[in-house]
Amino acid sequence: MSAYAYTDVPARPGWIARTLNWLDERGPISWIVVMVGSFIFAGPLGLVVLGFILITGRFGRGCRRNAERFAACAPRMNFHASRPTGNRAFDAYKADTLARLEREQDDFEAFLARLREARDKAEFDQYMDERARAAAAMPETARTADDAPEAPRS
């Protein structure tokens, strides 16, 4: 048996990790400032910074880490509808309510699709009626001149 206890002492991070952590602590606005500044300084560098932000998910991480600082992120981060509460009666009620709401949403979307289809059909029928009325109102001589085949040219 050893007299030494194992302690996990993190090594001091390098300057890049410290800079990234510093920017993450200040939230998405700091990343936007860095990105705009890099676009102004050099366009390709701005694209590299933009790619880095998108690939590493810096906006999402800052939103989760600083939810109390960024009120827009807070409601999204605290909502867990699928997590059980431990109260079986409430969980059953919640599951039934969510299933009912999903059915109602599906029914409503189907209703909207039928409504759009009916509106499109009505617009098409109106267009065809207007076209038929315009064709009926056209003088007979103009109609026969338009419909007559052209004489072959020699």
Backbone bond lengths (Angstrom), bond angles and torsions (degrees), N, CA, C in turn:
res aa  C-N    CA-C-N  psi(-1)  N-CA   C-N-CA  omega(-1)  CA-C   N-CA-C  phi
1 M - - - 1.434 - - 1.509 108.09 -
2 S 1.332 115.20 140.67 1.453 120.59 -176.32 1.517 110.60 -97.70
3 A 1.296 115.88 148.32 1.459 121.12 178.61 1.518 111.29 -84.64
4 Y 1.300 116.53 -10.23 1.466 120.16 -179.06 1.527 110.53 -88.11
5 A 1.282 115.29 135.71 1.461 120.52 175.17 1.527 108.14 -97.75
6 Y 1.301 115.56 140.89 1.452 119.78 -179.32 1.525 108.71 -82.87
7 T 1.287 116.91 122.15 1.461 121.02 174.99 1.520 107.48 -121.78
8 D 1.297 114.60 134.93 1.462 120.35 -179.55 1.519 108.25 -91.43
9 V 1.302 116.78 88.79 1.453 121.87 179.38 1.526 107.12 -94.21
10 P 1.321 117.36 116.48 1.449 118.42 -179.57 1.522 110.64 -68.84
11 A 1.291 115.30 138.00 1.453 120.04 176.34 1.521 108.31 -70.84
12 R 1.298 116.72 154.14 1.461 120.53 179.27 1.520 108.04 -66.96
13 P 1.345 116.53 124.06 1.459 118.34 -177.88 1.519 111.44 -67.08
14 G 1.305 115.41 157.62 1.459 121.01 179.16 1.516 111.89 -71.51
15 W 1.319 115.81 176.77 1.453 120.38 -175.63 1.530 112.18 -66.62
16 I 1.322 117.67 -29.88 1.470 119.52 178.79 1.518 110.17 -69.82
17 A 1.328 117.13 -46.12 1.463 120.89 179.21 1.525 110.42 -63.16
18 R 1.345 117.28 -40.16 1.464 119.98 178.51 1.528 111.06 -64.21
19 T 1.330 116.79 -39.82 1.469 120.60 179.04 1.523 110.96 -65.93
20 L 1.341 116.78 -44.09 1.464 120.23 178.55 1.522 111.06 -62.67
21 N 1.327 117.18 -42.90 1.469 121.00 178.30 1.532 110.79 -63.46
22 W 1.343 116.37 -39.99 1.456 120.92 179.62 1.534 110.10 -62.30
23 L 1.344 116.74 -43.49 1.464 120.28 178.76 1.529 111.26 -67.85
24 D 1.339 116.46 -39.28 1.466 119.79 178.82 1.522 111.95 -63.20
25 E 1.334 117.31 -36.21 1.456 121.22 179.84 1.520 111.82 -65.39
26 R 1.316 117.24 -28.01 1.461 121.17 -178.28 1.518 113.15 -89.70
27 G 1.316 117.44 -5.69 1.458 121.06 172.51 1.517 114.66 91.36
28 P 1.320 115.99 -175.78 1.469 121.62 -175.71 1.522 113.70 -63.59
29 I 1.323 117.75 -27.65 1.462 119.89 -178.93 1.523 110.33 -62.14
30 S 1.323 116.90 -38.43 1.467 118.90 179.99 1.526 110.74 -64.90
31 W 1.336 117.33 -36.72 1.464 119.86 178.43 1.525 110.76 -69.18
32 I 1.315 117.21 -35.24 1.461 119.99 177.02 1.515 110.41 -65.24
33 V 1.336 117.16 -42.24 1.463 121.07 178.39 1.527 110.32 -61.69
34 V 1.333 116.80 -44.01 1.468 120.03 179.22 1.526 110.43 -63.39
35 M 1.322 117.17 -41.85 1.455 120.54 -178.88 1.527 110.98 -65.12
36 V 1.338 117.47 -46.60 1.467 120.36 -179.93 1.525 110.15 -63.88
37 G 1.325 116.50 -42.16 1.462 119.79 177.67 1.510 112.33 -61.57
38 S 1.315 117.26 -39.48 1.462 119.18 179.64 1.523 111.18 -71.79
39 F 1.328 118.70 -31.55 1.470 120.23 174.06 1.523 110.42 -66.00
40 I 1.329 116.93 -38.82 1.465 120.09 179.18 1.516 110.05 -68.60
41 F 1.327 117.07 -42.18 1.466 121.28 -178.13 1.521 111.05 -68.34
42 A 1.310 116.82 -50.39 1.469 121.29 179.93 1.520 107.64 -157.19
43 G 1.320 116.74 122.47 1.454 122.06 -177.24 1.515 114.71 -54.29
44 P 1.340 118.35 -49.54 1.465 118.79 179.79 1.531 112.69 -62.08
45 L 1.310 117.52 -34.00 1.457 120.38 177.50 1.531 110.13 -65.83
46 G 1.323 116.40 -36.55 1.458 120.42 176.19 1.515 111.68 -63.25
47 L 1.334 116.71 -39.26 1.461 119.95 176.99 1.525 111.26 -65.31
48 V 1.326 116.79 -37.98 1.464 120.58 177.62 1.522 110.29 -63.88
49 V 1.331 117.00 -43.93 1.466 120.76 179.43 1.524 110.16 -64.91
50 L 1.334 117.43 -42.75 1.458 120.92 178.01 1.528 110.79 -60.77
51 G 1.332 117.45 -44.83 1.464 120.60 177.05 1.517 111.91 -60.99
52 F 1.328 116.97 -42.21 1.464 121.00 178.94 1.527 110.94 -61.26
53 I 1.345 116.18 -43.13 1.462 120.48 179.90 1.523 110.24 -62.75
54 L 1.329 116.71 -44.81 1.460 120.00 -177.58 1.525 112.28 -69.35
55 I 1.317 117.23 -41.67 1.461 120.77 -176.90 1.532 111.42 -69.29
56 T 1.325 116.91 -41.85 1.461 119.45 -177.01 1.520 112.98 -85.51
57 G 1.331 118.56 -8.45 1.455 121.14 178.49 1.518 112.81 67.31
58 R 1.294 117.36 41.03 1.463 121.05 -176.54 1.522 112.74 -63.29
59 F 1.324 118.76 -34.65 1.457 119.71 -179.84 1.513 110.56 -67.24
60 G 1.325 118.27 -43.28 1.452 121.19 179.75 1.511 112.47 -65.65
61 R 1.320 116.84 -40.02 1.453 120.31 -178.63 1.522 110.80 -66.47
62 G 1.323 117.22 -42.65 1.456 120.46 178.31 1.514 111.11 -64.40
63 C 1.309 115.54 -34.18 1.460 120.40 179.72 1.529 109.54 -67.15
64 R 1.318 117.19 -42.37 1.461 119.82 179.82 1.520 111.42 -71.77
65 R 1.304 116.43 -41.07 1.458 120.07 -175.49 1.521 111.40 -69.98
66 N 1.323 117.24 -36.86 1.456 121.02 -174.64 1.524 111.18 -114.48
67 A 1.332 116.81 45.40 1.462 120.99 -175.55 1.523 111.53 -61.46
68 E 1.332 117.61 -33.87 1.450 118.05 -179.87 1.524 111.74 -74.34
69 R 1.326 118.14 -25.24 1.463 120.31 178.33 1.518 111.81 -80.89
70 F 1.320 116.67 -31.49 1.460 120.71 -177.63 1.521 108.06 -110.96
71 A 1.327 116.24 98.61 1.468 121.25 -173.99 1.518 112.00 -62.78
72 A 1.329 118.04 -28.03 1.466 119.91 -179.11 1.524 111.35 -66.17
73 C 1.309 117.44 -26.09 1.460 120.88 -178.34 1.524 112.09 -85.63
74 A 1.313 117.16 -25.50 1.454 120.92 -170.20 1.524 114.67 -59.98
75 P 1.341 120.89 -46.98 1.464 117.99 -178.22 1.522 112.96 -63.00
76 R 1.309 116.39 -35.57 1.456 120.58 -178.57 1.522 111.45 -68.22
77 M 1.305 117.18 -32.61 1.454 120.44 -173.71 1.538 112.59 -84.13
78 N 1.335 118.19 -20.20 1.459 120.47 -175.24 1.519 113.44 -99.85
79 F 1.312 119.65 0.99 1.457 122.75 -176.13 1.515 109.64 -98.00
80 H 1.334 116.07 116.92 1.465 121.71 178.37 1.522 107.64 -132.34
81 A 1.327 117.19 85.13 1.463 121.00 -175.23 1.519 111.94 -73.10
82 S 1.317 118.12 -27.64 1.458 119.34 -174.16 1.527 113.16 -90.00
83 R 1.307 117.77 -7.64 1.460 119.99 -179.20 1.525 110.32 -77.60
84 P 1.341 118.70 128.99 1.471 119.87 179.10 1.528 110.60 -70.57
85 T 1.339 114.61 145.94 1.467 119.77 -178.42 1.518 112.30 -91.87
86 G 1.321 117.78 -18.31 1.459 120.82 -176.61 1.522 111.31 102.95
87 N 1.308 117.92 -19.65 1.454 122.63 177.07 1.522 106.86 -91.91
88 R 1.333 117.10 109.09 1.465 120.60 -173.48 1.516 112.83 -63.80
89 A 1.309 117.37 -39.42 1.469 119.92 -179.62 1.526 110.47 -64.10
90 F 1.313 116.13 -44.66 1.459 119.21 179.20 1.524 111.22 -66.61
91 D 1.333 117.68 -40.87 1.463 120.71 178.85 1.531 111.22 -62.24
92 A 1.345 117.26 -38.57 1.464 120.58 177.48 1.525 110.12 -66.96
93 Y 1.335 116.48 -43.29 1.468 120.27 177.64 1.522 110.43 -61.57
94 K 1.330 116.48 -43.35 1.457 120.75 -179.46 1.523 110.68 -63.84
95 A 1.321 117.63 -42.69 1.462 120.75 179.56 1.529 110.61 -64.07
96 D 1.339 116.94 -42.58 1.467 120.43 177.92 1.522 111.25 -63.34
97 T 1.323 116.11 -43.25 1.463 120.06 -179.21 1.522 110.76 -64.99
98 L 1.334 117.38 -43.65 1.462 119.90 178.97 1.527 111.45 -64.19
99 A 1.333 116.88 -39.47 1.463 120.04 177.32 1.526 110.48 -64.66
100 R 1.331 117.25 -40.97 1.466 120.96 178.43 1.522 110.62 -64.30
101 L 1.327 116.77 -43.00 1.462 120.28 179.08 1.533 111.47 -64.11
102 E 1.328 117.01 -38.41 1.470 119.54 177.03 1.526 110.75 -64.86
103 R 1.343 116.93 -41.60 1.475 119.81 177.06 1.518 110.61 -62.55
104 E 1.341 116.99 -44.39 1.462 120.40 179.08 1.525 111.44 -62.77
105 Q 1.330 116.54 -38.42 1.460 119.63 178.35 1.523 110.54 -65.22
106 D 1.336 117.08 -43.27 1.464 120.34 177.58 1.527 110.89 -62.12
107 D 1.341 116.75 -43.22 1.468 120.51 178.28 1.524 111.06 -62.59
108 F 1.317 116.77 -41.82 1.456 120.44 -179.59 1.528 110.93 -66.07
109 E 1.338 117.27 -41.78 1.466 119.99 177.85 1.520 110.92 -64.46
110 A 1.336 117.79 -37.41 1.465 120.57 176.30 1.527 110.03 -65.75
111 F 1.343 117.47 -40.73 1.464 121.25 176.78 1.524 110.60 -60.35
112 L 1.337 116.92 -45.18 1.465 119.98 178.95 1.524 111.26 -62.03
113 A 1.330 117.30 -38.93 1.463 120.03 178.32 1.524 110.28 -63.66
114 R 1.351 117.42 -43.55 1.476 120.39 177.51 1.519 111.03 -64.02
115 L 1.327 116.84 -38.56 1.456 121.00 179.30 1.529 110.83 -64.91
116 R 1.332 117.31 -43.63 1.472 120.62 177.26 1.519 110.90 -62.73
117 E 1.333 116.21 -42.21 1.463 120.71 -179.86 1.526 110.07 -63.14
118 A 1.329 118.07 -42.88 1.463 121.50 179.53 1.531 110.54 -65.28
119 R 1.320 116.91 -41.19 1.462 120.19 178.36 1.524 110.87 -63.90
120 D 1.331 117.02 -43.61 1.461 120.31 178.12 1.521 110.99 -62.56
121 K 1.339 116.68 -40.94 1.464 119.77 179.21 1.514 110.80 -64.84
122 A 1.332 117.72 -41.30 1.461 121.32 179.15 1.527 110.52 -64.09
123 E 1.330 117.54 -42.37 1.471 120.52 177.96 1.521 110.84 -63.97
124 F 1.319 117.40 -40.76 1.455 120.56 179.34 1.521 110.89 -66.18
125 D 1.348 117.63 -43.36 1.461 121.08 178.35 1.536 110.82 -62.10
126 Q 1.331 116.65 -39.90 1.463 120.55 178.07 1.532 110.12 -64.02
127 Y 1.320 117.86 -42.32 1.462 121.56 178.14 1.523 110.55 -61.74
128 M 1.332 116.81 -44.63 1.467 119.58 -179.16 1.534 110.97 -66.26
129 D 1.333 118.48 -37.51 1.459 121.29 177.31 1.528 111.07 -64.75
130 E 1.340 116.46 -43.39 1.474 119.69 178.46 1.521 110.68 -62.93
131 R 1.312 116.21 -39.53 1.466 120.02 179.73 1.532 110.90 -66.99
132 A 1.333 116.82 -39.55 1.464 120.25 178.31 1.524 110.51 -66.63
133 R 1.351 117.16 -40.88 1.464 120.05 177.62 1.519 110.91 -64.15
134 A 1.327 117.99 -40.03 1.463 120.98 179.34 1.524 110.34 -66.06
135 A 1.314 117.31 -37.76 1.463 120.34 178.79 1.529 110.47 -69.39
136 A 1.332 117.77 -35.58 1.465 120.77 179.11 1.522 111.17 -72.89
137 A 1.316 117.60 -30.14 1.457 121.32 -178.27 1.528 112.12 -80.69
138 M 1.308 118.29 -14.96 1.456 121.90 -178.22 1.532 108.67 -67.81
139 P 1.362 118.59 136.20 1.466 120.44 179.59 1.528 111.52 -58.68
140 E 1.305 115.34 150.49 1.464 121.74 -176.97 1.524 111.51 -62.57
141 T 1.320 118.35 -37.79 1.468 120.50 -177.68 1.519 110.64 -68.36
142 A 1.320 117.23 -38.68 1.460 119.30 179.67 1.520 110.12 -68.13
143 R 1.348 115.55 -36.59 1.454 118.98 -179.66 1.524 111.21 -66.85
144 T 1.314 117.76 -41.81 1.473 119.88 -178.94 1.512 110.52 -71.50
145 A 1.334 117.58 -34.17 1.464 119.45 179.06 1.523 110.54 -67.85
146 D 1.339 115.94 -36.49 1.467 119.27 179.10 1.523 111.37 -73.45
147 D 1.309 116.39 -34.39 1.453 120.22 -175.97 1.521 112.60 -84.69
148 A 1.325 118.23 -18.25 1.479 121.09 -176.72 1.521 109.47 -69.99
149 P 1.329 116.49 137.83 1.460 118.35 177.85 1.522 110.39 -71.09
150 E 1.319 114.71 148.79 1.448 119.62 -179.64 1.519 109.97 -72.70
151 A 1.327 114.03 147.79 1.480 119.64 177.13 1.521 107.27 -75.96
152 P 1.324 115.71 142.01 1.464 117.71 178.74 1.509 111.61 -65.97
153 R 1.291 115.42 140.57 1.466 121.14 -179.44 1.514 109.41 -91.01
154 S 1.312 114.06 141.53 1.455 116.73 -179.83 1.489 112.49 -106.64
